[in-house]
Amino acid sequence: MKKQEIVDKHKEYLFSCVANYYEEPLVVDHAKGSTVYDIEGKEYLDFFGGIVTISVGHCNEKVTKAVGEQTHKLQHISTLYPNEPHVRLAEKLAQITPGGLRKSFITNSGTEANETAILTAQLHTKCQDVIALRHGYSGRTQLAMSLTGHASWRLSPTPVPGIHHIPNAYCYRCPFGLTYPSCDLKCAKDLEEAIKTTTSGRIAGFIAEPIQGVGGFITPPKEYFQVIAEIVRKCGGLFICDEVQTAWGRTGEKMFGIEHWGVEPDIMTFAKGMANGVPIGATIARPEVADSFGGFTI
C-alpha cells in the first residue's frame, strides 16, 4: 500500500484513540538499530524508541533470534503447565531485583503489571485504599487510568474508588512553593496527612514511578522515597515501584530506577524495555506478599 492509503485505512478501521500525534504521520516500514525507515524509504534517527521500549535497538539480532527459536519450539502454553522459559525468567528477575523481591507474575503489558500489583497489595493488606502521585502515569485500563494523575489520560468519567493522589516531588516547580532542601520534604511528609484525612488510616499501598515519565521526567530528591516508604509501612501499606519506564538500565549505572534512592520496594512492576518490544510485563513481590494472591486449587 501507498502512504496515504495506509493513513486512510488507519483512520477508518482503528479506534480514534490510536493517535499519531502528527498532522502528517510517519508511516514506518522497517527499522534496524537506532534507524527507522518510512514507507517511501526515507531514513530517520529514532530518539523515541517506541515510547522508551526499544532498549537495545530495533530488530536486535540476539533478541530476534531468541524470539524466533522459541516460536518454532513452543509458541504458547497455558500456565497450567510448567515450562523452562517461564521459570528461568522468574528466577532471573529474582536474582537481579533489589532486596527480597522473589516471586513473579508474568503479564502482557505494564498496565496489567500495575493492576496485578494493586490487587496483590489489597489482598495482602486486606485494605482497599491506594495512594498515587499527581502527574504519574500507570496505564489505560479503568484502574490504571484512576491511578494516573493526568486529566488527558483519565478518559473514564467513573474512576475506581479508593484511590487518592498527593502532590509529586517536583523541586523545579514545587507544588507547595518551597525550596529544597529547606522544604524539609514537605511533598513526602504530606503523604501521612493524606492518609489521616482521606482514608481510614490504613492503606493497601503507595504506587509511584522512580522518575515520572509522562509527567515530564520528574526526579525526586535523594531522601524522598526513604521517607515515603517509612510512612507507607507505618500505615500498614506496601511500597509499589512502577519501573515500566525506568527499568533495564534506562537511568544509567543502575539496572532499576529505584536503586538510585537505596530503597527496597515490596512490589515492582516492569514492561516496555523488558523484551525490547515483545508484549510482556511482570510483577515481582516479596514471597509473603506474592503468596497472598491465591488461585484455583484442587
TORKOL-4160 file (C-alpha; in steps of 0.2 Angstrom, whole numbers, padded with zeros to 4 digits, m for minus):
298
<pt num="1" X="0000" Y="0000" Z="0000"/>
<pt num="2" X="0005" Y="0018" Z="m0003"/>
<pt num="3" X="0007" Y="0030" Z="0012"/>
<pt num="4" X="m0009" Y="0039" Z="0010"/>
<pt num="5" X="m0019" Y="0023" Z="0008"/>
<pt num="6" X="m0011" Y="0017" Z="0025"/>
<pt num="7" X="m0016" Y="0033" Z="0034"/>
<pt num="8" X="m0034" Y="0032" Z="0027"/>
<pt num="9" X="m0036" Y="0014" Z="0032"/>
<pt num="10" X="m0029" Y="0018" Z="0049"/>
<pt num="11" X="m0042" Y="0032" Z="0052"/>
<pt num="12" X="m0056" Y="0020" Z="0045"/>
<pt num="13" X="m0053" Y="0004" Z="0054"/>
<pt num="14" X="m0044" Y="0008" Z="0071"/>
<pt num="15" X="m0051" Y="0016" Z="0086"/>
<pt num="16" X="m0048" Y="0035" Z="0086"/>
<pt num="17" X="m0038" Y="0034" Z="0102"/>
<pt num="18" X="m0024" Y="0026" Z="0092"/>
<pt num="19" X="m0017" Y="0043" Z="0089"/>
<pt num="20" X="m0002" Y="0048" Z="0078"/>
<pt num="21" X="0002" Y="0064" Z="0086"/>
<pt num="22" X="0007" Y="0072" Z="0069"/>
<pt num="23" X="m0003" Y="0081" Z="0056"/>
<pt num="24" X="0007" Y="0071" Z="0043"/>
<pt num="25" X="0010" Y="0054" Z="0052"/>
<pt num="26" X="0026" Y="0045" Z="0049"/>
<pt num="27" X="0022" Y="0028" Z="0041"/>
<pt num="28" X="0035" Y="0016" Z="0046"/>
<pt num="29" X="0040" Y="0002" Z="0036"/>
<pt num="30" X="0056" Y="m0006" Z="0044"/>
<pt num="31" X="0070" Y="m0002" Z="0056"/>
<pt num="32" X="0087" Y="m0008" Z="0062"/>
<pt num="33" X="0096" Y="m0002" Z="0077"/>
<pt num="34" X="0093" Y="0016" Z="0080"/>
<pt num="35" X="0087" Y="0020" Z="0062"/>
<pt num="36" X="0069" Y="0019" Z="0056"/>
<pt num="37" X="0064" Y="0019" Z="0038"/>
<pt num="38" X="0047" Y="0025" Z="0032"/>
<pt num="39" X="0036" Y="0018" Z="0018"/>
<pt num="40" X="0045" Y="0028" Z="0005"/>
<pt num="41" X="0062" Y="0023" Z="0010"/>
<pt num="42" X="0067" Y="0039" Z="0020"/>
<pt num="43" X="0079" Y="0037" Z="0034"/>
<pt num="44" X="0076" Y="0044" Z="0052"/>
<pt num="45" X="0086" Y="0043" Z="0068"/>
<pt num="46" X="0075" Y="0036" Z="0081"/>
<pt num="47" X="0075" Y="0046" Z="0098"/>
<pt num="48" X="0059" Y="0039" Z="0103"/>
<pt num="49" X="0061" Y="0020" Z="0104"/>
<pt num="50" X="0043" Y="0015" Z="0103"/>
<pt num="51" X="0040" Y="0026" Z="0119"/>
<pt num="52" X="0055" Y="0020" Z="0128"/>
<pt num="53" X="0053" Y="0002" Z="0123"/>
<pt num="54" X="0066" Y="m0002" Z="0111"/>
<pt num="55" X="0080" Y="m0003" Z="0123"/>
<pt num="56" X="0093" Y="m0012" Z="0113"/>
<pt num="57" X="0089" Y="m0006" Z="0096"/>
<pt num="58" X="0076" Y="m0011" Z="0083"/>
<pt num="59" X="0077" Y="m0029" Z="0077"/>
<pt num="60" X="0091" Y="m0033" Z="0088"/>
<pt num="61" X="0099" Y="m0049" Z="0081"/>
<pt num="62" X="0101" Y="m0058" Z="0098"/>
<pt num="63" X="0083" Y="m0054" Z="0103"/>
<pt num="64" X="0075" Y="m0058" Z="0087"/>
<pt num="65" X="0085" Y="m0075" Z="0086"/>
<pt num="66" X="0079" Y="m0080" Z="0103"/>
<pt num="67" X="0061" Y="m0075" Z="0099"/>
<pt num="68" X="0062" Y="m0085" Z="0083"/>
<pt num="69" X="0069" Y="m0100" Z="0091"/>
<pt num="70" X="0056" Y="m0100" Z="0104"/>
<pt num="71" X="0041" Y="m0098" Z="0092"/>
<pt num="72" X="0047" Y="m0113" Z="0082"/>
<pt num="73" X="0048" Y="m0123" Z="0098"/>
<pt num="74" X="0033" Y="m0118" Z="0109"/>
<pt num="75" X="0024" Y="m0103" Z="0105"/>
<pt num="76" X="0010" Y="m0104" Z="0118"/>
<pt num="77" X="0005" Y="m0115" Z="0133"/>
<pt num="78" X="m0006" Y="m0112" Z="0147"/>
<pt num="79" X="0002" Y="m0108" Z="0164"/>
<pt num="80" X="m0007" Y="m0124" Z="0170"/>
<pt num="81" X="0009" Y="m0132" Z="0163"/>
<pt num="82" X="0026" Y="m0128" Z="0169"/>
<pt num="83" X="0040" Y="m0124" Z="0156"/>
<pt num="84" X="0058" Y="m0119" Z="0157"/>
<pt num="85" X="0057" Y="m0102" Z="0149"/>
<pt num="86" X="0044" Y="m0096" Z="0161"/>
<pt num="87" X="0054" Y="m0102" Z="0177"/>
<pt num="88" X="0070" Y="m0096" Z="0170"/>
<pt num="89" X="0063" Y="m0078" Z="0168"/>
<pt num="90" X="0056" Y="m0078" Z="0185"/>
<pt num="91" X="0072" Y="m0084" Z="0193"/>
<pt num="92" X="0082" Y="m0071" Z="0183"/>
<pt num="93" X="0070" Y="m0057" Z="0190"/>
<pt num="94" X="0073" Y="m0063" Z="0207"/>
<pt num="95" X="0092" Y="m0063" Z="0205"/>
<pt num="96" X="0093" Y="m0045" Z="0199"/>
<pt num="97" X="0080" Y="m0036" Z="0208"/>
<pt num="98" X="0084" Y="m0027" Z="0224"/>
<pt num="99" X="0080" Y="m0033" Z="0241"/>
<pt num="100" X="0069" Y="m0048" Z="0245"/>
<pt num="101" X="0059" Y="m0047" Z="0229"/>
<pt num="102" X="0057" Y="m0065" Z="0223"/>
<pt num="103" X="0041" Y="m0071" Z="0216"/>
<pt num="104" X="0034" Y="m0065" Z="0199"/>
<pt num="105" X="0018" Y="m0065" Z="0189"/>
<pt num="106" X="0020" Y="m0063" Z="0171"/>
<pt num="107" X="0008" Y="m0052" Z="0160"/>
<pt num="108" X="0007" Y="m0044" Z="0143"/>
<pt num="109" X="0009" Y="m0026" Z="0147"/>
<pt num="110" X="0014" Y="m0013" Z="0160"/>
<pt num="111" X="m0004" Y="m0009" Z="0163"/>
<pt num="112" X="m0008" Y="m0027" Z="0168"/>
<pt num="113" X="0008" Y="m0027" Z="0179"/>
<pt num="114" X="0002" Y="m0012" Z="0189"/>
<pt num="115" X="m0016" Y="m0020" Z="0190"/>
<pt num="116" X="m0008" Y="m0036" Z="0197"/>
<pt num="117" X="0002" Y="m0025" Z="0209"/>
<pt num="118" X="m0013" Y="m0016" Z="0216"/>
<pt num="119" X="m0023" Y="m0031" Z="0218"/>
<pt num="120" X="m0009" Y="m0041" Z="0227"/>
<pt num="121" X="m0007" Y="m0026" Z="0239"/>
<pt num="122" X="m0025" Y="m0026" Z="0243"/>
<pt num="123" X="m0026" Y="m0045" Z="0245"/>
<pt num="124" X="m0011" Y="m0044" Z="0257"/>
<pt num="125" X="m0016" Y="m0030" Z="0267"/>
<pt num="126" X="m0035" Y="m0033" Z="0267"/>
<pt num="127" X="m0036" Y="m0014" Z="0263"/>
<pt num="128" X="m0043" Y="m0005" Z="0248"/>
<pt num="129" X="m0036" Y="0012" Z="0248"/>
<pt num="130" X="m0021" Y="0016" Z="0237"/>
<pt num="131" X="m0011" Y="0032" Z="0236"/>
<pt num="132" X="m0004" Y="0038" Z="0219"/>
<pt num="133" X="0005" Y="0054" Z="0213"/>
<pt num="134" X="m0001" Y="0068" Z="0203"/>
<pt num="135" X="0007" Y="0068" Z="0186"/>
<pt num="136" X="0010" Y="0049" Z="0187"/>
<pt num="137" X="0005" Y="0038" Z="0173"/>
<pt num="138" X="0000" Y="0019" Z="0176"/>
<pt num="139" X="m0009" Y="0014" Z="0160"/>
<pt num="140" X="m0025" Y="0014" Z="0151"/>
<pt num="141" X="m0037" Y="0002" Z="0159"/>
<pt num="142" X="m0050" Y="0008" Z="0171"/>
<pt num="143" X="m0040" Y="0005" Z="0187"/>
<pt num="144" X="m0023" Y="0011" Z="0179"/>
<pt num="145" X="m0032" Y="0027" Z="0172"/>
<pt num="146" X="m0039" Y="0030" Z="0190"/>
<pt num="147" X="m0021" Y="0029" Z="0197"/>
<pt num="148" X="m0015" Y="0041" Z="0183"/>
<pt num="149" X="m0013" Y="0059" Z="0188"/>
<pt num="150" X="m0017" Y="0067" Z="0171"/>
<pt num="151" X="m0034" Y="0073" Z="0165"/>
<pt num="152" X="m0029" Y="0069" Z="0147"/>
<pt num="153" X="m0026" Y="0051" Z="0151"/>
<pt num="154" X="m0041" Y="0049" Z="0163"/>
<pt num="155" X="m0055" Y="0046" Z="0149"/>
<pt num="156" X="m0067" Y="0037" Z="0160"/>
<pt num="157" X="m0080" Y="0048" Z="0170"/>
<pt num="158" X="m0081" Y="0035" Z="0184"/>
<pt num="159" X="m0064" Y="0031" Z="0191"/>
<pt num="160" X="m0061" Y="0016" Z="0203"/>
<pt num="161" X="m0064" Y="0021" Z="0221"/>
<pt num="162" X="m0052" Y="0021" Z="0235"/>
<pt num="163" X="m0038" Y="0029" Z="0225"/>
<pt num="164" X="m0030" Y="0046" Z="0232"/>
<pt num="165" X="m0017" Y="0057" Z="0224"/>
<pt num="166" X="m0004" Y="0068" Z="0233"/>
<pt num="167" X="0007" Y="0081" Z="0225"/>
<pt num="168" X="0023" Y="0074" Z="0217"/>
<pt num="169" X="0041" Y="0078" Z="0221"/>
<pt num="170" X="0044" Y="0091" Z="0208"/>
<pt num="171" X="0058" Y="0103" Z="0215"/>
<pt num="172" X="0059" Y="0114" Z="0200"/>
<pt num="173" X="0040" Y="0119" Z="0201"/>
<pt num="174" X="0037" Y="0114" Z="0219"/>
<pt num="175" X="0018" Y="0112" Z="0222"/>
<pt num="176" X="0020" Y="0119" Z="0239"/>
<pt num="177" X="0030" Y="0134" Z="0233"/>
<pt num="178" X="0045" Y="0129" Z="0244"/>
<pt num="179" X="0064" Y="0126" Z="0240"/>
<pt num="180" X="0074" Y="0110" Z="0243"/>
<pt num="181" X="0082" Y="0106" Z="0255"/>
<pt num="182" X="0074" Y="0119" Z="0267"/>
<pt num="183" X="0057" Y="0112" Z="0262"/>
<pt num="184" X="0060" Y="0098" Z="0274"/>
<pt num="185" X="0052" Y="0086" Z="0261"/>
<pt num="186" X="0035" Y="0093" Z="0263"/>
<pt num="187" X="0029" Y="0083" Z="0247"/>
<pt num="188" X="0034" Y="0067" Z="0255"/>
<pt num="189" X="0028" Y="0071" Z="0273"/>
<pt num="190" X="0011" Y="0076" Z="0265"/>
<pt num="191" X="0008" Y="0058" Z="0262"/>
<pt num="192" X="0005" Y="0055" Z="0281"/>
<pt num="193" X="m0008" Y="0069" Z="0281"/>
<pt num="194" X="m0017" Y="0062" Z="0266"/>
<pt num="195" X="m0018" Y="0045" Z="0274"/>
<pt num="196" X="m0025" Y="0053" Z="0290"/>
<pt num="197" X="m0038" Y="0064" Z="0281"/>
<pt num="198" X="m0043" Y="0054" Z="0266"/>
<pt num="199" X="m0043" Y="0036" Z="0272"/>
<pt num="200" X="m0046" Y="0025" Z="0287"/>
<pt num="201" X="m0028" Y="0027" Z="0292"/>
<pt num="202" X="m0023" Y="0011" Z="0285"/>
<pt num="203" X="m0019" Y="0009" Z="0266"/>
<pt num="204" X="m0016" Y="m0005" Z="0254"/>
<pt num="205" X="m0001" Y="0003" Z="0246"/>
<pt num="206" X="0008" Y="0018" Z="0238"/>
<pt num="207" X="0012" Y="0017" Z="0219"/>
<pt num="208" X="0025" Y="0028" Z="0211"/>
<pt num="209" X="0037" Y="0029" Z="0196"/>
<pt num="210" X="0055" Y="0032" Z="0202"/>
<pt num="211" X="0056" Y="0046" Z="0189"/>
<pt num="212" X="0039" Y="0051" Z="0181"/>
<pt num="213" X="0039" Y="0049" Z="0163"/>
<pt num="214" X="0023" Y="0056" Z="0155"/>
<pt num="215" X="0024" Y="0068" Z="0170"/>
<pt num="216" X="0039" Y="0076" Z="0162"/>
<pt num="217" X="0054" Y="0066" Z="0168"/>
<pt num="218" X="0052" Y="0072" Z="0186"/>
<pt num="219" X="0066" Y="0066" Z="0198"/>
<pt num="220" X="0063" Y="0066" Z="0216"/>
<pt num="221" X="0076" Y="0072" Z="0229"/>
<pt num="222" X="0088" Y="0059" Z="0236"/>
<pt num="223" X="0078" Y="0057" Z="0253"/>
<pt num="224" X="0061" Y="0056" Z="0245"/>
<pt num="225" X="0057" Y="0038" Z="0244"/>
<pt num="226" X="0065" Y="0033" Z="0260"/>
<pt num="227" X="0053" Y="0045" Z="0269"/>
<pt num="228" X="0039" Y="0039" Z="0258"/>
<pt num="229" X="0042" Y="0020" Z="0262"/>
<pt num="230" X="0043" Y="0023" Z="0280"/>
<pt num="231" X="0026" Y="0032" Z="0281"/>
<pt num="232" X="0018" Y="0019" Z="0269"/>
<pt num="233" X="0024" Y="0004" Z="0280"/>
<pt num="234" X="0019" Y="0013" Z="0296"/>
<pt num="235" X="0002" Y="0014" Z="0289"/>
<pt num="236" X="0001" Y="m0004" Z="0285"/>
<pt num="237" X="0004" Y="m0002" Z="0266"/>
<pt num="238" X="0016" Y="m0008" Z="0253"/>
<pt num="239" X="0028" Y="0002" Z="0243"/>
<pt num="240" X="0024" Y="m0002" Z="0224"/>
<pt num="241" X="0038" Y="0004" Z="0212"/>
<pt num="242" X="0032" Y="0006" Z="0194"/>
<pt num="243" X="0048" Y="0003" Z="0184"/>
<pt num="244" X="0039" Y="0001" Z="0167"/>
<pt num="245" X="0048" Y="0016" Z="0160"/>
<pt num="246" X="0064" Y="0017" Z="0172"/>
<pt num="247" X="0070" Y="m0002" Z="0172"/>
<pt num="248" X="0083" Y="m0011" Z="0162"/>
<pt num="249" X="0097" Y="0002" Z="0164"/>
<pt num="250" X="0087" Y="0017" Z="0157"/>
<pt num="251" X="0093" Y="0028" Z="0171"/>
<pt num="252" X="0111" Y="0025" Z="0169"/>
<pt num="253" X="0123" Y="0015" Z="0180"/>
<pt num="254" X="0108" Y="0005" Z="0189"/>
<pt num="255" X="0098" Y="m0008" Z="0182"/>
<pt num="256" X="0082" Y="m0002" Z="0191"/>
<pt num="257" X="0077" Y="0016" Z="0194"/>
<pt num="258" X="0073" Y="0014" Z="0212"/>
<pt num="259" X="0091" Y="0008" Z="0216"/>
<pt num="260" X="0097" Y="0027" Z="0214"/>
<pt num="261" X="0087" Y="0030" Z="0230"/>
<pt num="262" X="0093" Y="0015" Z="0240"/>
<pt num="263" X="0075" Y="0009" Z="0244"/>
<pt num="264" X="0069" Y="m0009" Z="0243"/>
<pt num="265" X="0051" Y="m0010" Z="0236"/>
<pt num="266" X="0038" Y="m0023" Z="0242"/>
<pt num="267" X="0032" Y="m0024" Z="0224"/>
<pt num="268" X="0040" Y="m0019" Z="0207"/>
<pt num="269" X="0032" Y="m0019" Z="0190"/>
<pt num="270" X="0040" Y="m0020" Z="0173"/>
<pt num="271" X="0036" Y="m0020" Z="0154"/>
<pt num="272" X="0042" Y="m0010" Z="0139"/>
<pt num="273" X="0061" Y="m0012" Z="0138"/>
<pt num="274" X="0059" Y="m0029" Z="0147"/>
<pt num="275" X="0058" Y="m0038" Z="0130"/>
<pt num="276" X="0063" Y="m0024" Z="0118"/>
<pt num="277" X="0046" Y="m0023" Z="0111"/>
<pt num="278" X="0039" Y="m0040" Z="0113"/>
<pt num="279" X="0022" Y="m0038" Z="0123"/>
<pt num="280" X="0027" Y="m0044" Z="0141"/>
<pt num="281" X="0026" Y="m0037" Z="0158"/>
<pt num="282" X="0030" Y="m0043" Z="0175"/>
<pt num="283" X="0025" Y="m0040" Z="0194"/>
<pt num="284" X="0038" Y="m0046" Z="0207"/>
<pt num="285" X="0035" Y="m0046" Z="0225"/>
<pt num="286" X="0042" Y="m0052" Z="0242"/>
<pt num="287" X="0036" Y="m0070" Z="0244"/>
<pt num="288" X="0024" Y="m0067" Z="0258"/>
<pt num="289" X="0016" Y="m0053" Z="0248"/>
<pt num="290" X="0015" Y="m0064" Z="0232"/>
<pt num="291" X="0008" Y="m0078" Z="0242"/>
<pt num="292" X="m0007" Y="m0068" Z="0247"/>
<pt num="293" X="m0013" Y="m0069" Z="0229"/>
<pt num="294" X="m0021" Y="m0086" Z="0229"/>
<pt num="295" X="m0028" Y="m0095" Z="0215"/>
<pt num="296" X="m0038" Y="m0111" Z="0209"/>
<pt num="297" X="m0033" Y="m0126" Z="0219"/>
<pt num="298" X="m0038" Y="m0144" Z="0218"/>
